[in-house]
Amino acid sequence: MRILIIEDQENIAKLVKDGLEAEGFAVDYVLDGEAGQLRIELSHQDYDLILLDLMLPKKDGIEICKFVREKKINTPILMLTAKDGIEDITAGLNVGADDYLVKPFSFQVLIARIRAILRRPKVSLPVKLEAQNILLDITAKKLFKNNKEIKLTLKEFNLLEYLMRNPNRVLNREQILSNVWDFSFDSFSNVVDVHITNLRKKLGDKTGKILETVHGVGYKINA
């Protein structure tokens, strides 16, 4: 899952980004309302959730939320506000925010709110994915091959999940990086290749029968 944070206090944005990445999310942030609205308009399909601060320079969260919903962009929005007045909260919900959280907030509460929103997708995503003789249990965060569990790191799990949600589809490195790492990750990095190699070792997939390399393009998982 990939999250966009629109928050003008960079120390808060970085803190939330680090915490969410430790939970397995890919996270980007921008620091003003105009940049945030433009990012949503151009790249909303890349994000599963937007954390939107109410008070922003150049354009506030209410304006952004209203614009996004008028554009028929349905990405869930969790509004962050330092104002706990009923009028401010109601205004955010009335223009299309899915939920709100008052600052300062507990990180555990933020995670709980995010997960509650993501449990309500417009299209229900399967919680178990299969390809050949492997099964990925999304809820339990476990991988099985021939009914035997294989231990994965968090990034290996997220990479495999992304590939398995796009079976038989060739995904290039930029697509993988932007969905499993973050928007600004160095596209010349070999981190994808390293993780693919590690996954193949753990799967016993020396010939690439499951995780196939499509030379000059990227990778795909053969279902």
DRENRO-996799 format. One line per 3 residues: number of its first residue (from 1); their letters; for each residue y, z, x of N, C-alpha, C. Coordinates in steps of 0.001 Angstrom, whole numbers, plus 500000, padded with zeros to 6 digits. Layout:
REM residues N
NUM) A) Y:Z:X:Y:Z:X:Y:Z:X | ... .
REM end
This chain:
REM residues 223
1) MRI) 498809:500000:500838:500000:500000:500000:501252:500000:500881 | 502281:499271:500435:503492:499117:501232:504700:499596:500438 | 505547:500374:501073:506671:501016:500404:507982:500642:501090 .
4) LII) 509025:500414:500276:510374:500184:500785:511224:501404:500460 | 511882:501966:501481:512810:503081:501299:514236:502545:501415 | 515076:502840:500422:516501:502510:500491:517245:503838:500491 .
7) EDQ) 517712:504238:501659:518274:505579:501877:519299:505492:502990 | 520553:505965:502729:521619:505791:503723:521573:506822:504847 | 520865:507923:504662:520733:508905:505740:519498:508565:506573 .
10) ENI) 519750:508000:507760:518640:507468:508545:517650:508547:508969 | 518131:509758:509213:517198:510820:509605:516204:511124:508484 | 516682:511082:507249:515776:511297:506108:514829:510114:505958 .
13) AKL) 515378:508899:506072:514547:507699:505940:513417:507686:506974 | 513747:508025:508214:512738:508041:509277:511697:509133:509037 | 512164:510287:508590:511251:511401:508325:510255:511046:507224 .
16) VKD) 510762:510473:506139:509882:510072:505027:508948:508951:505475 | 509482:507989:506239:508654:506882:506748:507493:507404:507589 | 507781:508320:508511:506732:508871:509374:505672:509601:508552 .
19) GLE) 506131:510383:507576:505189:511126:506746:504304:510207:505915 | 504887:509163:505343:504122:508226:504519:503148:507411:505367 | 503575:507043:506569:502674:506288:507447:501481:507147:507855 .
22) AEG) 501687:508446:508001:500580:509355:508314:499586:509439:507153 | 500059:509094:505954:499195:509091:504774:498541:507728:504551 | 498844:506759:505420:498181:505462:505339:498996:504345:504723 .
25) FAV) 500269:504613:504391:501120:503572:503824:501806:502782:504940 | 502147:501533:504639:503038:500757:505504:504432:500906:504912 | 505438:501181:505752:506758:501562:505241:507877:500848:505988 .
28) DYV) 508869:500346:505231:510113:499810:505791:511268:500593:505181 | 512407:500590:505860:513588:501187:505230:514831:500380:505546 | 515809:500444:504637:517136:499874:504850:518150:500962:504487 .
31) LDG) 519397:500823:504984:520333:501947:504972:521558:501770:504073 | 521628:500682:503299:522725:500584:502340:522271:499792:501112 | 523053:499896:500049:522650:499313:498782:522583:497796:498781 .
34) EAG) 523538:497140:499434:523522:495675:499448:522294:495152:500181 | 521994:495747:501342:520813:495327:502108:519541:495612:501314 | 519528:496736:500611:518355:497084:499813:518128:496107:498678 .
37) QLR) 519200:495771:497964:519062:494825:496853:518608:493456:497336 | 519169:493014:498467:518777:491716:499021:517311:491727:499433 | 516864:492820:500072:515452:492905:500485:514530:492839:499259 .
40) IEL) 514890:493549:498211:514074:493523:496991:514047:492117:496404 | 515214:491501:496324:515307:490172:495715:514456:489150:496463 | 514475:489214:497794:513769:488218:498608:512301:488562:498841 .
43) SHQ) 511972:489862:498875:510635:490256:499339:509941:491256:498424 | 510333:491320:497145:509745:492325:496257:508235:492188:496123 | 507721:490968:496285:506280:490763:496154:505497:491430:497282 .
46) DYD) 506190:491815:498350:505535:492455:499489:505381:493965:499308 | 506037:494530:498280:506061:495987:498142:505352:496464:496882 | 504685:497608:497017:504004:498239:495891:504864:499297:495226 .
49) LIL) 505894:499772:495939:506758:500837:495417:508073:500839:496184 | 509163:501203:495474:510477:501327:496102:510965:502762:495918 | 511334:503408:497029:512000:504710:496980:513496:504433:497086 .
52) LDL) 514221:504686:496009:515623:504259:495904:516542:505460:495749 | 517426:505663:496740:518404:506743:496660:519470:506381:495628 | 519936:507370:494892:520947:507122:493863:522314:506844:494472 .
55) MLP) 522713:507636:495478:524052:507511:496071:523966:506742:497382 | 524425:505494:497363:524329:504607:498517:525674:503945:498777 | 525972:503613:500042:527178:502822:500326:526994:501379:499869 .
58) KKD) 528096:500741:499513:528174:499320:499137:527644:499034:497727 | 526544:499648:497324:526007:499463:495973:525097:500637:495677 | 525313:501302:494537:524531:502507:494281:523179:502191:493629 .
61) GIE) 522345:503225:493551:520985:503042:493062:520910:502572:491624 | 521853:503007:490777:521873:502577:489373:522103:501071:489290 | 523081:500573:490052:523370:499132:490069:522157:498334:490533 .
64) ICK) 521534:498818:491603:520373:498106:492166:519236:498071:491153 | 518942:499228:490563:517842:499306:489617:518086:498390:488414 | 519299:498401:487917:519643:497533:486781:519483:496061:487143 .
67) FVR) 519983:495686:488329:519860:494295:488795:518397:493877:488907 | 517579:494750:489519:516155:494452:489742:515439:494209:488418 | 515689:495066:487428:515009:494911:486138:515523:493693:485364 .
70) EKK) 516809:493384:485509:517332:492177:484855:516722:490913:485439 | 516332:490993:486736:515679:489862:487402:514170:489804:487086 | 513705:490703:486205:512289:490764:485806:511377:491113:486985 .
73) INT) 511918:491875:487921:511117:492378:489034:510548:493727:488604 | 509219:493824:488564:508568:494998:487975:508038:496000:488994 | 508392:495833:490271:507936:496777:491291:508352:498198:490903 .
76) PIL) 507433:499163:490916:507786:500540:490539:508902:501108:491407 | 509815:501862:490772:510943:502473:491476:510918:503980:491247 | 510920:504721:492371:511055:506175:492328:512454:506507:492834 .
79) MLT) 513295:507032:491939:514680:507318:492282:514785:508662:492984 | 515513:508678:494105:515791:509917:494833:517252:510276:494617 | 517526:511494:494193:518904:511867:493897:519217:513292:494326 .
82) AKD) 520442:513471:494820:520915:514813:495147:521537:515455:493917 | 521689:514660:492856:522254:515146:491607:521118:515513:490648 | 521158:516732:490127:520104:517126:489200:520617:517232:487769 .
85) GIE) 521803:516645:487515:522350:516643:486160:521556:515732:485250 | 521434:516117:484005:520668:515338:483028:521224:513931:482882 | 522550:513777:482918:523157:512458:482734:522764:511494:483851 .
88) DIT) 522773:511975:485092:522415:511113:486224:520948:510703:486162 | 520088:511668:485859:518653:511381:485778:518373:510415:484635 | 518995:510662:483474:518809:509790:482315:519294:508376:482607 .
91) AGL) 520428:508274:483313:520968:506947:483650:519978:506154:484481 | 519362:506814:485468:518377:506131:486311:517165:505668:485527 | 516663:506529:484658:515488:506172:483862:515825:505077:482847 .
94) NVG) 517037:505113:482323:517426:504134:481301:517592:502725:481850 | 517897:502596:483146:518029:501248:483719:516724:500763:484344 | 515658:501559:484231:514352:501030:484629:513618:501756:485726 .
97) ADD) 514142:502900:486227:513383:503663:487219:512122:504235:486565 | 511052:504318:487322:509794:504823:486780:509712:506344:486833 | 510411:506943:487790:510398:508399:487932:511568:508787:488825 .
100) YLV) 511816:510073:488971:512899:510540:489824:512455:511794:490565 | 513138:512075:491665:512867:513269:492452:514204:513774:492983 | 514476:515075:492788:515747:515662:493192:515653:516192:494626 .
103) KPF) 516640:515844:495455:516723:516348:496828:517280:517772:496824 | 516879:518612:497765:515766:518408:498719:514434:518543:497999 | 513439:517771:498466:512142:517778:497797:511030:518097:498788 .
106) SFQ) 509943:518597:498261:508751:518850:499063:508044:517522:499314 | 507596:517312:500564:506884:516066:500866:505604:515957:500052 | 504930:517089:499805:503708:517080:499004:503996:516611:497579 .
109) VLI) 505145:517021:497036:505523:516579:495691:505833:515087:495697 | 506518:514604:496745:506807:513171:496862:505517:512367:496864 | 504543:512784:497668:503259:512079:497727:502580:512083:496359 .
112) ARI) 502614:513223:495690:501985:513326:494364:502653:512375:493371 | 503989:512303:493401:504717:511395:492498:504395:509933:492813 | 504355:509603:494105:504029:508228:494505:502638:507847:494011 .
115) RAI) 501686:508726:494237:500311:508417:493826:500188:508327:492315 | 500941:509151:491596:500919:509089:490132:501436:507741:489640 | 502522:507259:490266:503067:505954:489881:502094:504834:490231 .
118) LRR) 501507:504895:491432:500603:503825:491873:499280:503826:491118 | 498990:504909:490409:497788:504920:489568:498015:504169:488265 | 499240:503701:488063:499540:503022:486811:499910:501559:487046 .
121) PKV) 499096:500811:487811:499452:499407:488057:499312:498572:486792 | 500073:497497:486721:499981:496600:485559:498588:495999:485453 | 498006:495705:486602:496640:495188:486631:495807:496166:487422 .
124) SLP) 494774:496678:486800:493958:497696:487457:493227:497099:488651 | 493385:497727:489815:492717:497256:491018:491361:497936:491156 | 490346:497204:491578:489033:497832:491743:489057:498896:492830 .
127) VKL) 488283:499968:492623:488252:501057:493601:487057:500929:494544 | 486190:499954:494284:485088:499671:495197:485056:498172:495450 | 485051:497815:496730:485070:496411:497128:483793:496095:497899 .
130) EAQ) 483221:494921:497649:481965:494539:498310:482088:493172:498951 | 481449:493020:500092:481342:491738:500776:480020:491737:501533 | 479146:490808:501162:477813:490749:501747:477129:492126:501642 .
133) NIL) 476811:492748:502767:476084:494027:502709:476981:495230:502996 | 478308:495057:502828:479206:496201:503047:479916:496567:501749 | 480197:497855:501621:480891:498378:500444:482000:499303:500901 .
136) LDI) 483206:499073:500393:484364:499893:500731:484749:500708:499499 | 484662:502017:499636:485029:502925:498550:486474:503369:498775 | 487397:502817:497968:488826:503059:498169:489179:504519:497890 .
139) TAK) 488616:505074:496836:488944:506441:496442:488476:507446:497490 | 487250:507288:497966:486682:508225:498939:487082:507892:500371 | 487744:506726:500568:488139:506262:501911:486915:506187:502834 .
142) KLF) 485838:505533:502318:484609:505427:503099:484081:503991:503079 | 483428:503616:504200:482793:502314:504330:481295:502502:504490 | 480533:501666:503771:479077:501709:503871:478537:500318:504181 .
145) KNN) 477553:500276:505064:476824:499039:505325:475351:499330:505126 | 474724:498583:504224:473331:498840:503855:473132:500315:503487 | 474111:500853:502747:474083:502236:502240:474250:503301:503324 .
148) KEI) 474578:502906:504553:474832:503870:505615:476324:503890:505916 | 476897:505105:506003:478335:505225:506208:478725:504858:507640 | 479844:504129:507744:480424:503769:509031:481813:504398:509097 .
151) KLT) 482075:505162:510149:483353:505841:510290:484434:504860:510758 | 485582:504899:510088:486716:504051:510446:487962:504899:510666 | 488868:504392:511509:490186:505006:511589:490960:504596:510334 .
154) LKE) 492092:505241:510095:492891:504931:508910:493382:503490:508927 | 493840:503009:510076:494336:501637:510165:493197:500630:510004 | 492024:500933:510565:490869:500049:510383:490507:499953:508908 .
157) FNL) 490548:501093:508222:490239:501108:506796:491257:500262:506024 | 492547:500460:506310:493590:499717:505600:493491:498218:505860 | 493182:497845:507090:493027:496433:507435:491846:495826:506683 .
160) LEY) 490734:496529:506687:489549:496022:505992:489802:495938:504489 | 490503:496919:503941:490819:496883:502502:491664:495661:502165 | 492673:495386:502994:493541:494231:502734:492742:492926:502770 .
163) LMR) 491867:492795:503755:491038:491594:503847:490088:491483:502654 | 489498:492611:502253:488513:492587:501163:489158:492404:499795 | 490449:492707:499707:491147:492411:498447:491539:490938:498365 .
166) NPN) 491329:490214:499453:491609:488771:499491:490389:488019:500013 | 489226:488151:499344:487989:487572:499865:488044:486052:499980 | 487444:485540:501065:487337:484102:501319:488698:483410:501473 .
169) RVL) 489727:484196:501730:491081:483652:501906:491520:483885:503344 | 491991:482831:504004:492451:482966:505386:493825:483620:505393 | 493941:484728:506137:495200:485453:506252:495698:485371:507688 .
172) NRE) 496947:484964:507869:497456:484861:509234:497917:486225:509738 | 498225:486311:511025:498590:487588:511632:499859:488169:511026 | 500821:487296:510689:502067:487788:510108:501818:488450:508754 .
175) QIL) 500954:487838:507933:500623:488440:506638:499949:489795:506827 | 499023:489856:507762:498294:491104:508001:499233:492181:508536 | 500069:491822:509511:500998:492794:510088:501958:493349:509041 .
178) SNV) 502508:492467:508208:503520:492913:507251:502932:493752:506134 | 501642:493578:505845:501020:494348:504769:500322:495613:505250 | 499821:495609:506474:499062:496767:506965:499894:497625:507913 .
181) WDF) 500834:497003:508623:501719:497755:509512:503083:497848:508827 | 504109:497155:509277:505359:497158:508534:506129:495880:508804 | 507225:495717:508066:507975:494470:508031:508496:494052:509400 .
184) SFD) 508853:495035:510230:509498:494735:511508:508543:494746:512692 | 507248:494866:512436:506295:494962:513540:506285:493663:514341 | 506146:493764:515644:506186:492618:516549:505048:491643:516229 .
187) SFS) 505423:490445:515776:504414:489460:515385:503649:488891:516577 | 504142:489164:517792:503445:488689:518990:502458:489740:519520 | 502413:490878:518872:501488:491929:519288:500050:491494:519014 .
190) NVV) 499130:491982:519843:497712:491667:519631:496991:492779:518877 | 497777:493635:518204:497173:494786:517532:496170:494358:516456 | 496437:493249:515755:495499:492771:514732:494175:492372:515366 .
193) DVH) 494248:491620:516462:493032:491154:517142:492203:492334:517650 | 492891:493349:518179:492191:494532:518682:491452:495237:517544 | 492117:495403:516412:491489:496089:515277:490344:495259:514676 .
196) ITN) 490502:493942:514659:489414:493083:514175:488196:493227:515086 | 488431:493227:516403:487337:493397:517367:486618:494723:517147 | 487389:495790:516946:486788:497104:516713:485994:497141:515418 .
199) LRK) 486531:496505:514378:485807:496457:513103:484488:495699:513249 | 484518:494581:513976:483287:493807:514175:482226:494639:514899 | 482656:495391:515905:481718:496245:516632:481080:497257:515692 .
202) KLG) 481884:497886:514867:481376:498916:513969:480488:498329:512881 | 480780:497079:512496:479973:496423:511463:478747:495731:512034 | 478653:495660:513362:477553:494919:513981:477661:493436:513683 .
205) DKT) 478900:492951:513639:479174:491570:513231:479578:490738:514449 | 478673:490608:515417:478982:489933:516680:479351:488467:516498 | 478763:487794:515541:478982:486353:515372:480117:486029:514406 .
208) GKI) 480723:487050:513826:481803:486795:512879:481327:486272:511549 | 480120:486629:511174:479580:486178:509881:480334:486814:508718 | 480729:488075:508903:481474:488779:507844:482974:488590:508061 .
211) LET) 483461:489018:509236:484880:488870:509587:485031:487610:510434 | 485430:486540:509803:485480:485240:510486:486853:484964:511076 | 486858:484445:512311:488092:483974:512927:488290:482508:512582 .
214) VHG) 489429:482176:512017:489775:480775:511757:490790:480397:512826 | 490331:479714:513837:491123:479477:515046:492444:478777:514740 | 493498:479326:515323:494826:478766:515127:495491:479193:513842 .
217) VGY) 494772:479962:513004:495334:480361:511706:495312:481879:511565 | 494093:482460:511514:494001:483893:511305:492577:484346:511055 | 492405:485211:510065:491097:485787:509790:490804:485779:508296 .
220) KIN) 489516:485799:507978:489133:485957:506578:487824:486723:506512 | 487602:487371:505374:486357:488066:505162:485513:487232:504210 | 484292:486972:504590:483402:486153:503783:482615:487021:502814 .
223) A) 482880:486799:501547:482202:487580:500504:480860:486963:500160 .
REM end
